[in-house]
Amino acid sequence: MSLVSFRAKSSITAGDLVRVDSVGFLTKASAVALDSSICVGVALNSASATDLVLVNKDSIYTEFSGLNPGTRTYLSLTSGQLYANYAAFYTALSGTTLSGAYLTELGPAISTSGVHIEIEQPIFINR
């Protein structure tokens, strides 16, 4: 298990998918832009601005819901959230005015609530 701690830039909730900003603070990740799509893991505790947040960057996290075991999960266009499969990512992207978004694979669902966090580098997907 690989855990790291960062200071929160703003409010973070346990279970949020997070990234590190350009000055080293933790903020919610999103698939909308390259810099926001470089996810470092899942926040393990809730925090306010400047509080420490423990992040799971390479282990099993079991507090999600609505997953299908064996399917890949992806970073959402909505900050801090995930999509349960690629179809959900592409459907959400198609409903926007964006020319594309950054597909960041988080890892496989291992149960209806668990993901084995194995974050991949973002890939730009055209709409």
C-alpha positions in Angstrom: 0.0 0.0 0.0 1.3 3.4 -1.0 0.0 6.3 1.1 1.1 10.0 0.9 0.0 13.2 2.7 -0.6 16.6 1.2 -2.1 19.9 2.4 -5.5 20.6 1.0 -6.0 23.8 -1.1 -9.7 23.7 -0.4 -12.4 21.4 1.1 -11.7 17.7 0.3 -14.1 14.9 1.1 -13.0 11.3 1.9 -13.4 9.4 -1.4 -12.6 12.3 -3.7 -10.1 11.7 -6.5 -7.4 14.2 -6.1 -4.4 15.8 -7.8 -1.6 18.1 -6.8 -1.7 21.7 -8.1 1.3 23.7 -9.4 2.3 24.9 -5.9 2.0 21.5 -4.2 -1.5 21.7 -2.6 -4.1 18.9 -3.0 -7.3 19.7 -4.9 -10.0 17.6 -6.6 -9.1 16.0 -10.0 -11.2 16.3 -13.1 -10.9 15.0 -16.7 -11.6 18.4 -18.2 -8.0 19.6 -18.7 -4.6 18.0 -18.7 -3.3 19.5 -15.5 -6.5 18.6 -13.6 -6.6 15.1 -14.9 -3.2 14.0 -13.5 -4.8 12.2 -10.5 -2.6 11.1 -7.6 -5.1 8.9 -5.8 -8.1 8.8 -3.5 -8.5 11.0 -0.4 -8.8 8.9 2.7 -10.0 11.6 5.0 -12.1 14.8 4.7 -10.3 18.1 5.2 -10.6 21.9 5.1 -8.1 24.2 3.4 -4.5 23.7 4.7 -5.4 20.5 6.6 -3.4 17.3 5.9 -5.1 14.8 3.6 -3.9 11.1 3.5 -4.0 9.8 -0.1 -4.2 6.2 -1.3 -2.2 6.1 -4.5 -1.8 2.4 -5.1 -4.0 0.1 -3.1 -7.6 -1.1 -2.8 -10.3 1.5 -1.9 -13.7 0.1 -1.0 -16.0 3.1 -0.3 -17.3 3.7 -3.9 -20.7 2.4 -5.0 -22.5 1.1 -8.1 -19.5 -0.5 -9.7 -19.3 -3.7 -11.9 -16.5 -6.0 -10.8 -13.9 -6.5 -13.6 -14.7 -3.2 -15.4 -12.2 -0.3 -15.6 -13.0 2.9 -13.8 -12.2 6.4 -14.9 -11.8 10.0 -13.6 -15.0 12.0 -14.1 -15.5 15.4 -15.8 -17.1 16.3 -12.4 -14.3 17.3 -9.9 -13.4 14.5 -7.5 -15.7 11.8 -8.9 -15.3 8.7 -11.0 -17.1 6.9 -13.8 -17.8 3.2 -13.4 -16.9 2.5 -17.0 -15.7 4.0 -20.3 -19.3 4.3 -21.7 -20.2 6.6 -18.8 -17.1 8.7 -19.5 -17.9 9.0 -23.2 -21.6 9.6 -22.7 -20.8 12.5 -20.3 -18.2 13.9 -22.7 -20.7 13.8 -25.6 -23.2 15.9 -23.5 -20.7 18.8 -23.2 -19.4 21.5 -25.5 -15.8 20.3 -24.9 -13.8 19.3 -28.0 -12.5 16.4 -25.9 -11.3 15.4 -22.4 -8.6 13.5 -20.7 -9.3 9.8 -20.0 -7.5 8.8 -16.8 -7.9 5.2 -15.9 -8.1 4.6 -12.1 -8.0 0.8 -12.0 -10.4 -2.1 -12.1 -13.5 -2.5 -10.0 -13.0 -5.5 -7.7 -16.4 -5.4 -6.2 -19.5 -3.2 -6.3 -17.8 -0.7 -4.0 -14.1 -1.4 -4.5 -11.4 -0.3 -6.9 -7.8 -1.5 -7.0 -6.2 1.9 -7.5 -3.6 1.7 -10.4 -3.7 5.1 -12.0 -2.6 5.5 -15.6 -1.4 8.6 -17.4 -4.2 10.7 -19.0 -5.0 10.2 -22.7 -6.8 12.9 -24.7 -10.1 11.6 -26.2 -11.8 13.7 -28.9 -15.5 14.1 -28.7 
